[in-house]
Amino acid sequence: METICAASPLCEPEDMKSGLADLRKLAMAEPMQVIVPVAIFLAVFLLGLLVRRLVLRALKAWSERTNSQVGSVLYHTLRGPVLIWTLILAAHLAFQGSDLPARYTEPLANLLLGLWIISLTMLCRRIVGNLVRNYGSQVPGAMPVTTLTKNLAEIAVVILGLLILLNHYKVSITPILTALGVGGLAVALALQDTLSNLFGGFYVAVAGQVRLGDYIRLNTGEEGYVSDIGWRSTTMRALANNLIVVPNAKLAQAIVTNYYLPEKRMSASFGVTVGYDFDPDRVEAVLNGVLTGALGEVKGLLVEPAPAVAFDPGFGESGMVFQVNVQVAEFADQFPVRNELRRRVLRALKGAGMGIPYPARTVYLRGSGKKKTGEEEGAKEN
């Protein structure tokens, strides 16, 4: 028995503790025990690279042919993890095909399995994040797709993967949960402002009263299109193309006017002043003619509800004031629509011989009993 043990390279002396020394001794005594695992590793790795290339090429061709967002997501997501899986599989098969002692192969197998769980978790995190970003808005009743909701979905996947990893290594999560419960109070006190912004953003996203792309105005004066709702703040893009950052806690407490709810359509109006010398019915007919001609020609001006002209507020200081009311497709359309309609109204009034009066005041001179207009008073002073 001692002769067999002495002749076997697997029987190590009691004072030999280094695993590298065992492997070196095995390689020198039986080179095939090292060459075969290396050959298996290289063969599996090269085969995996070939399969990876074929699969990625097929995914790319399919996504380009069908314009599928799913194919594009899978293509960009699988490029890195598949290479890692190929390395893990090649190393696993190489160790399993060798005659190394179980005390070396089992820890390595557990390590490779742990790496595979981690890489699979990261892959699922990216896939879930991309799917939520690209398709989350199409799910009926789902939360609005924001950075906050995307990150929450990714964190849920990471937590699930971590639990699977701990279960694989037989690590009890009860002490971890106990430690988190004790330290949670201290963390909550230290991160009070951060947590208030976090829950404020979650409330804003879940309530659905402020959505991505909506044009909103706060009671503090800030207004713009909602670009994103994140962990700490909500970003808005102003009409001047500036970025406005509002903490979520402030947004949750603010009085918000949403110009996209209950619908994007909104009313716009502007005043037209005409002299008292003209017939109000004729003025109103001219204005209605301008509005009728603008329907279908001015971009953003809606046909229904139909535009209207009202003799309101009516009597002004220097003339009759008419209110032109129209409906526009959305908030930003009111500015170009009003600009174009004012031009057309001015041309129509001039064509009808109606002028827009200049401001005038009647000045009474004390003691003379005679009233003079502002023009006469100015001429007298000159």
Number of C-alpha atoms within 10 A of each C-alpha: 6 8 7 9 12 12 11 13 17 16 12 14 10 6 6 9 10 8 11 9 12 18 16 14 15 19 15 13 14 13 12 13 17 19 13 16 21 18 13 20 23 16 14 20 20 15 14 19 16 11 14 17 14 12 15 18 13 14 21 19 15 15 18 13 9 9 12 13 15 16 19 16 18 19 19 14 18 17 14 12 15 20 15 15 18 20 19 20 18 24 22 22 15 21 22 16 15 17 14 17 9 11 9 11 17 14 11 15 17 14 15 18 17 17 16 18 17 17 18 18 21 18 19 17 22 20 19 19 22 19 17 23 16 14 13 20 15 11 10 7 8 10 17 24 20 23 17 21 23 20 17 15 16 21 14 13 19 18 12 11 20 15 13 16 19 13 12 13 11 9 12 11 12 9 10 10 12 11 11 12 11 10 11 13 11 11 12 13 11 11 12 12 13 18 17 19 24 19 16 22 27 20 15 19 21 15 12 11 15 22 24 18 14 19 25 21 18 16 11 9 7 14 19 22 23 21 20 19 27 21 23 21 22 25 20 26 18 17 12 7 10 10 15 17 17 17 21 26 22 16 19 18 9 13 12 18 15 20 18 19 15 9 10 14 19 18 16 19 15 13 15 19 20 22 18 14 11 14 12 17 10 12 23 18 12 18 24 17 13 19 23 15 11 19 16 11 9 15 14 20 27 20 15 10 11 13 21 16 19 14 17 14 11 13 14 15 10 16 20 23 21 23 19 23 18 24 22 25 16 19 18 13 17 19 12 14 20 20 11 13 20 17 10 17 18 16 14 17 17 12 11 11 9 19 15 15 14 11 10 12 12 12 14 14 11 8 6 7 8 9 13 14 12 15 12 13 15 10 8 8 6 6
